[in-house]
């Protein structure tokens, strides 16, 4: 059984695209699944939208914004109580292209040490451009989107398809990552001291410290409406996450 957790916070404008594409992918699988939407005290009509159009999803309504990490952990616990063997974490500002989830499952299940799989994330504004082919450590605790802005066709030519093959990567993006449930449980999920940002990098670091593997499934494509917000509050959480993440000397691959 596959469990999916989508955390929302004022994300109503994305939910039709995200959830429709997700359920279309789940229909292609010959196995059971469940979707949990965790809302972090949104002020828009996202909760009402889920109730009306996606009532099959289980909805958790937090009375306050508890942060991304804690909300994901909440949803994961619901999935595990139902016996889910894999956990998909999916941002609401995404569109899962047809067959992407099946491809991610294939790559994850191809090796016992494979703990996490990320799809090729492309830009929603132009799916011909890469958003992330695996996040990359750049030193000083900085983990940035690998390949961000690169044309997929140029990447194929210039790297002889090296970057766009099934391969191990250093860090997966929390925008879309598929995880073995036993690994999530063993490592106790996201560290809730990360309110927002760097929780995915921290989790991948702990996975690799456990001698397990993080993989890219480039034939699985997920569009992501990613952009760097200039909001002072978001920069504050980036800085807090970075300061917590930076001390470990084992960040690099």
N, C-alpha and C positions, 0 to 999 in steps of 0.2 A: 504494500500500500504506500502511496506517495502523498505526503502532506505538503501543502503550500501555505506560506505565510506572507501576507501583503500588509505592510504597515502604512497607514494613511494619516496625513495631517494637512488639512485644507487641500486635498488632492482631487476634489470632485471632478474637475475638468478632464482628468486622465482616466477615470475609472471605466468608462465604457470601452475604450480601446484596450486597456490593460486586461480587464477581466474577460472580455469577449475573446481576445486572442488566447488567453490562458485556457479557458474552457474548450476552445476549439482544439488546442493541443492535447488536453486531457482526454478528449473523445477518441483520439487516435490510438491511445494506449489500451492494451488488453489487460488492464489491471485497475483495481479500485483506487480512489483518490479522495482527498478532502481539501477544501480551501478555507483558511481562517483569515479574516480581515480584522486587523487590530487598529482601531481608530484612536489617535492620541488627541482627544478633546478638540476636534475640528470645529471651526465656526462656519463652515460652508454646509451644503446640503448633501455631502458625500454619504453620510450614514443613511439618510432617507433614500438615497439612490440605491444603495446596496440592498436595503430592505425591500424596495419595490421591484428591482430588476434582477437581482442576484441573491434571492432569498435562500438558495441552496447553500450559499457560503455561511459559515459560522461567524458571527460578528461579536467582537469584544469591544465595548465602548468604555474607554478610560475617561475618568472625570477630569483628569489633568494630563498634560503632556509629560509622560514618564520617560521620554527619550526613546531613540530607535532601538538600542540594545535591549532594554527591558521589555519593550513591546514585542520584539522578535522572540525573546525567551518565553513570553506569555503564550504566544501563538504556537511555538514549538511544543510546549508542554501539552497543549490540547491535542496536537497531532500524535504525540507519543502515547497518550492515553488510548488512542484508537488503534495503536499498533503500527504506525507508519514506519517504514524501513528506510526511506529517504526523505529528506527535507529540502524543499526549494524555497529560498528566500528571494522575493521578487519586489522590486520597487514599483510603485503605482505609475510612475512616468515612463512606462515601457510598453512595447508591443512585441509579443512573442511570435516570431514568424513560424509558419506551418512546419511541423516536424522537428522543431528545435528541442523540445523537451525529450522526445524519443531519442534523438542523437546524443543529448547530454547523458541520458541514462545508459546508453550503449557504451560510451566512453568511461563512465564511472564504474560500470560493472565489468570492465575488461581486465581489471587487475585488483588483487586483494588490498594492495597498499594505497590505492587511489581513494582519497578521502573527500576531495572537493573537485567539482568541475565548473568552470565558467564558460559560457558561450562566447562567440565573437560579438562584442557589443558594438553596434553601429549608431551613427547619429540619426535621430528621428527626423531631423530636418533634411537629411540627405543620406539615406542608407548605403550609398556607395562609399562613404567615408567611415573610417574606424573611429570608435569612441574609446575602446580598450580591447587589446588582444592579450590581456593579462597585465595587471598593474606591476610597475617596476620600481625597485628601490634605488633612489638616487643619492643616498648619503644623508647624514644629519637627520635621520628619522623621516625623510620625505619619501612617500610612496605615491607615484603619479601614474596616470593612465598611459600604459604602453601603446604606442602607435596612434595616439590621439590626433585626429585630423588627417591621417594618411589615407590616400585613395587605396581601396582594396586592389584595384588593378595594378597600380604602381607597386604595391607591396608584393604582389605575385611576381612581378618582373624583377624588381631590384633585389629581392631576398631569395629568389629561386623557390618561392613558396615556403621557405623555411619558417617564417613567422605564422603562416596560415595552415599549419598541419597540426594534428594531434600532438601535443607536447606538454612537458612539465613547465609550469610557470612559478614565479616566486609568490605572487599574491593574487587572489581572485577579488573581483569587485563585488561588494555587497549589493549592487544593483540587481544582480542575478547570479546566484550561486547554488549549486546542488550539492548536498552534503549527506554522507552516510550517517544515519541516526545514531549508530553505536559510537561514532567518533564525536558527534555533538554531545552525547551524554557523558562520555568519558572526560571530555574537556570542559564540561559544564557550560556549554554555549558561549554566547557573547559575554564579555566582561562588562557589567552594567555601570562600571565607573566611567566608561565611554558613553557619554550622553548621545553624541552624534559625531560621526567621522572617526576613522582609524579603528573602529571596532572590528571591521572585516580584516584589516591588516594584522591586528593583534591576534585574531583567531587563526589566520593562516600561518602566522609565525609559530603559534603553539602547535599547530598540526605538523609543521615541518620539524619542530623540536621533538615531536613524538615519532620521528622517522617515517612519517606518512607523506603522501604526495598530493600536490595541487596541480590540476590539469586544465588545459584549454581544449575545448571542442569547437574548432573554427567552422565546421559545417553547420553548427547550430547558431542561428542568427537571432539576436534580440535587439530591437531598436530602443535607444535610450535618449530621452530628452535632457541630456546632461548639460549643465552650464555652471560656471562659477558665480555664485551669488555675491554681490557686494554688500549684503546685509551685515551690519556690524555684529548682530547677534550670532550669525552663522560663522563669521570670522572668529568670534570669541570661542565657539565650540571647536572650530578647527585648531585653534591655538591650544586649547585645553587638551584635546586629543593628542596633538603632536607632542606636547610636553610629557604626557604619560607614556607615549609610545617610544620616544627617543632614547631612553637610557640603555636599552638592551643592545649589546654589541653583536647580537646574532641576527640583526634585522636583514642584513644582506644575504643574497642567495649564493 
